[in-house]
Amino acid sequence: HKARKSAMKSASVVVTDSVSRWWSCFAMIESLLAHRALVDANNSKGDNSEDNALEDGDWEKLKLMKDALAPFVTAIKMLTGNTNCTASLVPFILFVAHSEFSRLVKA
């Protein structure tokens, strides 16, 4: 109950997925992870079907998916900036993406 009240005080918005854009999937996962306390509190009330409850393994998979998509978000933000010279950023973006994926594979 306390976790639910605390999470409800948050001024953030829950993001839903859109089938047309991978970024919306990232935003939805990030939002869900940020609201885990509220989701867990809601599930503990017993109002939801057991099929809809997220278990620890589900949360871990969501975290891994977020981590896998994060380098793409960084790259897109860098490439769409009005103040950046896009072509000069490509080697750096590839380096960052490669480093992040190498880190994920080793984890």
Salt bridges, closest charged atoms under 4 A:
ASP40 OD2 - ARG36 NE 3.10
ASP47 OD2 - LYS45 NZ 3.16
ASP56 OD1 - ARG36 NH2 2.91
ASP67 OD2 - LYS63 NZ 2.91
GLU100 OE1 - ARG103 NH2 2.88
